[in-house]
Amino acid sequence: MIILSQLHVITGAGGRGAYTHMKYCESKLYNPRYQTCCDGVITVPGGWPCCKTEVYNSENAICCKDKIHYKKGASCCKDEAYNPEYETCCDEKIYPVKDGNCCGEKIYDPRTEKCCDGSINDKVESFYQCCSDKAYNPFHKTCCSGKLYSEKDLECCGEKSYSPLHESCCSGNLYSQRGMKCCGHKIYNPLYESCCSGNLYSQRGLQCCGDTTYNPLNGTCCSGNLYPHGGLQCCGDSGYSPLHHTCCSGKLYLIGGLECHSCGGESYSPLYETCCSGKLYPHSGLQCCGDSGYSPLHQTCCSGKLYPIGGLECKSCGGESYSPLYETCCSGKLYPHSGLQCCGDSGYSPLHQTCCSGTLYSERGLGCCGDRSYSPLHHTCCNGIVYEPSGLSCCGTQAYDSSTLSCCNGKITHSYSICSTDRRTIRDYREVLRRFSPLLIF
């Protein structure tokens, strides 16, 4: 069955095409929003899972072998549904036991039984082991390749058992001599021969160095490298004479009278390396900044952080040192950017935010009116109170239009009123009197 997604055009009234996402269920079109295609059959509703040619609600049913089962369980045991909270399925068989242990198609009790290769063995102890389909006591018997032997302390040689006290095993073959060893597929007596990388050498007392043998009286082997001098010591894979060199952490140095020091459990020579908090740097004469080594000619250390030389001293921020060239401190809180301003304990950029009474606003170009922000382009602030629109004058905490009103002793009056405390209004008052009383003589 092939289901092919299509973008189908449905032509409605007026010949206008309306596009909608449709799919093919074999050769028939259907709308997956409202329908479901199950094995070539279109059914409803849409979006439900299929069980053969039917849909089902997975919240209260389950499909087992093309059959729908309702409310019995949430899992399948072959073609039957079962509830794992109360039952156990063993190889297509259901048992009325919760969290049971299966041995093939049977259920067993691991406290008194043991399952070996699909076979249940009873009357066993917890330390019993399996030998093919049989359980056995390893203190009394030996199992070799699925076969049980009634003697203990035996070892296996291929499919056979043997006693190391009387025989030797090499590549699955038994030999009647004891104390022998294997060299590849061959057996040999270590008292008379030597074996290196599967090759036998007829001289005794030799030792191996990689793929070859050597006499330790005449040579020294260091990690597979052979040196033609006896009595040398090894430093990693290098042989050396302690009369001329010293070994420090796997590295050779000329004798200089310096002892090795420890750095993070690794030895090192201060003549050639620097240790900073357990971290080793391959240069001498460095200074430490935390666990970092640095040259004071090029960097400066400030509170465990390295900065390029800039001439600035460290300052304190909440008990931690910092460089103002690279960081900003606000009420004991450090921010990893320079040039910020503080709003309470928060650092901010005035190009992007506004601070009013310790509160940050994520808009720029705002002003503060009391403890909140406002836009001077659209509002007027009078002693902590915001008025609309902008361009008004203030009289105490009130805003007014100065073209028609005036402020006198904290109160808003008409613009032609005289304010007793303002001598400058006398001339204005006379002008008002002339305007409204033209017959008066002054």
PyMOL commands that set and color helices and strands:
alter all, ss='L'
color gray80, all
select helices_A, chain A and resi 13-15+425-436
alter helices_A, ss='H'
color red, helices_A
select strands_A, chain A and resi 5-11+17-25+28-30+36-38+41-43+50-51+54-55+61-64+67-70+75-77+80-82+88-90+93-95+101-103+106-108+113-116+119-122+129-131+134-136+142-144+147-149+155-157+160-162+168-170+173-175+181-183+186-188+194-196+199-201+207-209+212-214+220-222+225-227+233-235+238-240+245-248+251-254+261-263+266-268+274-276+279-281+287-289+292-294+299-302+305-308+315-317+320-322+328-330+333-335+341-343+346-348+354-356+359-361+367-369+372-374+380-382+385-387+393-395+398-400+405-408+411-414
alter strands_A, ss='S'
color yellow, strands_A
deselect
rebuild
show_as cartoon
